[in-house]
């Protein structure tokens, strides 16, 4: 057996890759599994985006290698989107780099800026890929807690009092996944000031800003952000295009150029048809998002009924594609409880421990299921709890 590289020793297979394989084994024609775990939008993209893809794909000249930076029309479309959505001016020639989904950008940014042994600030709870990528590049992980006592905000005062001399990169994610927390401009300004003072790069991962959020904002709108900040964004959540892998990173030219050095050695450019589709999707206006959020609002109401039934508690002010909730105090082992529900009802809910130690007492429900499916999940869980009181699922 050839030994694997040391860099993957501390990296596990992505939770959903492993868990969803287990979930699929429970699926039968008689009783299908209802997946309330993963945030994969189930609605269709813009018809104009689909038409643009088809038209482009039918052109034999459009199937060759493409520019690593994407076509100018796509970068301009992203720049126009930033101006319209966030009031931010970004140079489409030098300040935007299209990506094959923003997830790859997490790796590209880490490889471009973080040396082995340098520290990376990771939100706890937070998206697991931040930690995995930090491990892969040999960085030292510095988790920082998002505290329930601060309404899942960052304790910036505590960070300021800590030793930040070895920090090279800080990941933030607002609106935050999994808690649904949005940040005020004052909080973002405090983070930018912190990064400027201690000379580290701060990256906001921003795919949820248009989902159930009345005030979308970009960290690049904050004074001083250009000196120390990058922002990742994508069409996955806001435009129902998760499988299309369409994202970008925006920021200062010198930082974008550094990321391009990595990216240009990792892929050979984005299929032109996808770029043409993205251009059309980015033109979606207020009516598109109003209709999208009306659907998510209706789903959220049923998701909250499920959480009420489970005895979980939650904030009603959450943005994004999920509802984050605290398990009842009577539940000693949340992961075991979730598995009991899964095997007893064939309804999968995400346990919060996968997002970090601070999420261990929590669960997350995705809004990427139809209202009838959520109602079916509610009925199954209600029947299960009638037959299996809470005392039957504690450790």
N, C-alpha and C positions, 0 to 999 in steps of 0.2 A: 504494500500500500504506500503510495507516494504521500508524504506528509504535506498537509496544507500550510499555507503561509501563516505566520504568527499574527498578522493583522486581522484575521477573521476569528481568532480564538475567543475574543470578547464580543463577537457579533453573532446574534442568533437570527434564524430565519424570521422574516417579518411575521408578526403575530397573525395577521389576517391570512397570509399565505398558508400557514399551518392550520389555523382554526377553521377556515372555510372549507378546507379539504375534509375535516372531521364533520362539519355541518352537512356537507353534501352526502355523506354516507347515510344520513337520517332521512333523506328525501325519498318519498315514495309517491306513486300516482294517487294512492288513496288519501294521503295527507302530506301535502307539500310543506317544506320548511318555509317559514316567514322570516326573512332576514332583516332585522332592524339594527344591524350592526354597522355595515360599511356605508360610507357616504358617496355612493355612486349614483348620480342623478338618473332618474328613470324616464324623464320627459325628453322630447325630441329637441334637437337644435333648431335654429331658425331655418325655415324653408329656403330662404335665399342663400344661406350658407351651404345647404345640401345641393341646391341647384348649381352653385358656383363650383363645388367639388366635382360634380358630374360633368359639367361643361369642360372644366380644365382637364379632367382625366381622359376625356375623349380626344384631346389634342395630342397626337403622337410626339410632338416636340416638347411636351411638358414632363417627360418621365426620366430625364437625365439628372445628374448631380446638380445641386443648387449651391448658391452662395452661402457660406457659413453664417453670414449675418442676416440672411433672409432678404427678400426683395424690398426695394425702397418703399413700395406701396404698403407693405405690411407694417414696416416700422413707422410710416406716417400714420397708418390707421391706429396703431397703439398710442402714438403721440396725441392724436386727436381724441382718443378715448380718455387719456389722462387729463387733457385740458377740459373736456366736457364733464367728466365724472368727478375729478378731484380738484380742478382748478390749478393744475400743475403743468408748467411748460417743460417738456423734455425734448432735447435735440434728437430728431429721428435718425440722424446720421451717426451721431457719436454716443448717444445716451441710452440706446435701447439695443438689447441683444435677444432675438427670439430664441426660444428653447423648445425642446421636445417634451413639453410638460415642465412645470416648475420644480418637480421632484429631482430631476437631473441637475437643476441649478444648485441645489443644496450641496451636492457632491462637487460640482465645478467650482463653486465659491470657496468651499473648504480647501480644495486642492490648490487653488490659486493664492490663498492668503495665509493658511495655517501651517506652520512648521511643526515637526514632531516635538512633543513636549510642551508646546504652548497651550494656553488654557482657552476653552470655549465655554461661554455661559449658555446653559441649556434650561429652558423653562420646565418647571415641575409643578403641575402636570404639563405635558406638551407632546407634540408630534414625535413619535419614537425615532423617526429618520434622522432628526438632529443629532441624537446621541450615537446612532449607528455610524453615521458618516464621520463624526468626530473620532470614534474609535478606529475607523478604517484609515484615517490619515495620521494616526498616532498622537492625537491631541490628548490633553488631560481634560476630563469633563468637570465642569463646575456647575452643578445644578443650582438654580435659584428658585425659591418657592414663590408661587402665586398663592396668596393667602386668602382663604375664605373670609377671614376677619376683615380683609380689605376689599371685599366683594371680588375676589380673585384678581386683584391688582398686584403690581410688583412693588415690593418694599424697597424703594429706591434708596431710602435713608440707610437701610441695612447694607445694601450693596456699596454705598459710598464709604461706609465705615470699614469695609473689608479690604484686603490686599488685592488690588486689581492690576498690579504691575506686570503680571505675566499673561493677562487676558489679551487675546488677539481678535476674537470674534464673539459677538453676542447675538443670539437668535431671539427675536421677538415675533409675535404672531397675533396681530389684531386686525379684525375681530378674532379672538382666540379660540382655538380648537384644543381641548374639548369643551371649555367652560362657557363659550359664547360671549365672553366679556369683550366689550369695546373699550378703547382707551380715549381719554380726553386729549385735547391738544396740549394741555398743561403737562400731562404725564409724558407724552411723546417728546415735548420740549425738554423735560427733565432728563429723559433717556439720552437725547442727543447731546445735551450739555455734559452728561456723564462720559459719553464716548469721546467727546472732544477733549475733555480734561485728561482722560487716561489714555487717549490715543489708541482706541481699538475700533474695529469696524462693527457697525450694527446693521443687521439685515432684518427687515420686516417681511414676513411671509404673509401675503395679503389676498388670498383667493376668495374670502368669504364676505368682502366688504359690501356686496350688493344683495346679499341674502338676508331678508328680514332685518334690515338696518336702514334707518331713516337718514343717517348722516355718514355716508361713505367718505373715508379720508385716506390719504397717502402720507407716509412718513416723510416723503420728499417735499411735502408742503410746509414742513417745519423749518424755521430759520436755522441756518447752520447745518442742515442735514446733508447738503451736497459734499461737505468736507469728510463725512464719516459714515454715510449710510448708502445702502443699496436696498432695492425692493424687488421681491419676487411677486409675480402675479400670473394668472392663467385664465383660460376660458372654461376650465373643467367644471367648476361649480356654477358660476354665474351665467354660463351660456349652454349648459347641458352637453358639454363636449369632452367629458373626462377621458374617454377612450381614444380621442383624436390626438392627444398629447400635444397641446398647444399652449405654450406659456412664454414668459419672457422675464428678463431682469433689466431693471432701469436704474440709472444713476450716473455718476461722474465718468467722463470719458476714460480716464486712466484706470478706473476700477473695471469698467466694461472691457477694456482692452486686455486686462489681466485674465478675466474670465474667458475671453475669446481664445487666449493662448491654450487653455485647457480644452475647451469645447472643440476647437478645430482639430484636435488630435484624437477626439473621442467619437465623432460622427462625421457624416459627409453631407450635411445640410438637410433641410426639411423638404419633403415632397411638395412640389409647386402647387398641386391641387389643394393641399391642406392650407397653404398660405393664402390662396385665393378665397377659400372658404372662411378663413379667419378674418380676412378683410371685411367680408359681408357681415359676419357675426358681430364684429366690433361696431357696426353701424346701428345695432339694435338700440331703440330708444326707450323712453319712459313707459310706453304701453307694454313693451316686452317684459320689463321688470315688474311692472304692476301685476300683470297676469301671472308671472312666475311666483311672486310673493303671495298672491292670493291663494294659490294652491298650497304653498308651504304653510301659510297661516292656518288653513283648514286642517292640514295634517298635524300641525303642532298641537291643536286643540285636542285631538284624539290621543296623541302621544302623552299629553299631560294627564289624560284620563287613565291611561295605563299606569303611569307613575303614581297617581293617586291611589289606584287599586293596590299597587305594590307597597304602599305606605312610604314611598320615597318623597323627599322634599327637594324643591328646586326654585330657582329664580325665574320670574316671568319676563325678565328683561334681556334674555339671551338672544344673540344674533347668530346667523349661520344655519347650517344644515342639520343641527343636532339639538337635543335637549339633554343637559347634564344634570344629574340628580344624585342626592345622597341617599344611600340605602338606609333602611330602618335600623335603629340601634340594636334591635333584637337579632339582627343577622350578624353572626360572628365571623363568617367566612363568605365574602361577597362572591368570589369566583365560584365557590361550590354552589352557592345559591343560584347563580346565573346558569350553571350547568344543570341544576335540578329543573329549572324552568325550561331550558332547552330540551332536555330529554323527556320532560313530562308534557310539554305542549308543542314542541317543534317550533318554538319562537326563539330566535337568537337575538340577545341584547349584549352590547359590548360591556365587559367589566372594566372599570376605570383604572385598575392597576397597570394596564399596559401603557398608560401615559405617564407613569412615574409613581413613586411612593406616595406622593400627595393625593393621588387618585384612588388609593386602595379602598376607600369606603364609598366609592361612587360607581355609578353606571351611566351609560350613554345610549340614547335612542336616536337612530337616524330618521330623518324625514323623507327619505328616498323610497317610500312605499306609498301606494295609493291609500285613500281614506278607507275603502272597503277592506283592504288588507290589514290596515291598522285596527279596524273594528273587529276583524276576525281574530287578530292577535289578542285584543282585549277580551273577547269572549272565551278564547282558549285559556288565557291566564286566569280569568275569573273562575272557570270550572275547575282548573287545577288547584287554585287556592282554597276552594270550597272542600276539595277532597284531601288537600295537604296543607293544613294550617302552617303558619310561619315557623312554629316550633319544630316542624318536621324537616326544615331545611337549614337549621343552624348547625354549626360544627359541634 
